[in-house]
Amino acid sequence: MKTEVINSILMGDLKRAKLLIVKKPERFELLSNLLKIVSGKPVSLKALTSHSPKFVAVNTCYTCGLQREMCNSGFHDRIFFI
């Protein structure tokens, strides 16, 4: 339940977090107090949006012998041999 409350807060679903906390308020006193403080205040990042990425890269490992200059692993200047 603790994970659900924290995930709700991080995802901006404060109403759900409050409903979860009401079930066991003694376990979430600090979070309950923090939710009371921010209650009614505007969500500061609500207006920010982003487009979906044009591509997604999944690195299976960080070992590569290609030494590509534009490598996103950060190891383009090293040679790894297995």
MOVEN-V624267 format. One record per residue. N is the residue number from 0. RES is the residue in one small letter. PSI is psi in degrees with one decimal (999 if undefined). OMEGA is omega in whole degrees, -180 to 180 (* if undefined). Layout:
n=N res=RES psi=PSI omega=OMEGA
n=N res=RES psi=PSI omega=OMEGA
This chain:
n=0 res=m psi=-35.5 omega=179
n=1 res=k psi=-42.0 omega=179
n=2 res=t psi=-40.3 omega=180
n=3 res=e psi=-41.7 omega=180
n=4 res=v psi=-47.9 omega=-179
n=5 res=i psi=-42.7 omega=177
n=6 res=n psi=-40.5 omega=178
n=7 res=s psi=-41.6 omega=180
n=8 res=i psi=-46.2 omega=-178
n=9 res=l psi=-30.5 omega=179
n=10 res=m psi=-0.2 omega=177
n=11 res=g psi=10.8 omega=179
n=12 res=d psi=72.3 omega=-175
n=13 res=l psi=-29.4 omega=177
n=14 res=k psi=-44.3 omega=179
n=15 res=r psi=-40.8 omega=179
n=16 res=a psi=-43.6 omega=179
n=17 res=k psi=-42.0 omega=179
n=18 res=l psi=-37.9 omega=178
n=19 res=l psi=-39.3 omega=-179
n=20 res=i psi=-34.0 omega=-179
n=21 res=v psi=-29.6 omega=-179
n=22 res=k psi=-38.4 omega=180
n=23 res=k psi=71.6 omega=-174
n=24 res=p psi=-27.8 omega=-178
n=25 res=e psi=-23.7 omega=180
n=26 res=r psi=-14.3 omega=-173
n=27 res=f psi=42.5 omega=-177
n=28 res=e psi=-45.8 omega=-178
n=29 res=l psi=-47.5 omega=179
n=30 res=l psi=-37.2 omega=178
n=31 res=s psi=-42.8 omega=178
n=32 res=n psi=-41.1 omega=179
n=33 res=l psi=-39.2 omega=178
n=34 res=l psi=-34.9 omega=177
n=35 res=k psi=-37.4 omega=-179
n=36 res=i psi=-41.4 omega=-176
n=37 res=v psi=-5.8 omega=-179
n=38 res=s psi=128.3 omega=178
n=39 res=g psi=-9.1 omega=179
n=40 res=k psi=149.2 omega=-180
n=41 res=p psi=147.6 omega=176
n=42 res=v psi=118.6 omega=-171
n=43 res=s psi=-30.0 omega=-177
n=44 res=l psi=12.4 omega=-175
n=45 res=k psi=-34.6 omega=-176
n=46 res=a psi=-14.0 omega=-179
n=47 res=l psi=130.3 omega=177
n=48 res=t psi=165.9 omega=-180
n=49 res=s psi=149.7 omega=175
n=50 res=h psi=158.0 omega=175
n=51 res=s psi=147.8 omega=180
n=52 res=p psi=151.2 omega=180
n=53 res=k psi=-26.1 omega=177
n=54 res=f psi=160.7 omega=178
n=55 res=v psi=131.0 omega=179
n=56 res=a psi=132.5 omega=177
n=57 res=v psi=111.7 omega=179
n=58 res=n psi=126.9 omega=179
n=59 res=t psi=-24.9 omega=175
n=60 res=c psi=174.5 omega=179
n=61 res=y psi=10.7 omega=178
n=62 res=t psi=127.9 omega=-177
n=63 res=c psi=142.1 omega=179
n=64 res=g psi=8.9 omega=-175
n=65 res=l psi=-26.5 omega=-179
n=66 res=q psi=43.5 omega=179
n=67 res=r psi=134.9 omega=-177
n=68 res=e psi=-34.7 omega=-177
n=69 res=m psi=18.1 omega=-178
n=70 res=c psi=133.1 omega=-178
n=71 res=n psi=2.7 omega=180
n=72 res=s psi=-19.8 omega=-178
n=73 res=g psi=3.7 omega=-179
n=74 res=f psi=25.8 omega=-176
n=75 res=h psi=-19.7 omega=-178
n=76 res=d psi=3.1 omega=-179
n=77 res=r psi=150.0 omega=177
n=78 res=i psi=129.8 omega=177
n=79 res=f psi=128.6 omega=175
n=80 res=f psi=137.0 omega=-180
n=81 res=i psi=999 omega=*
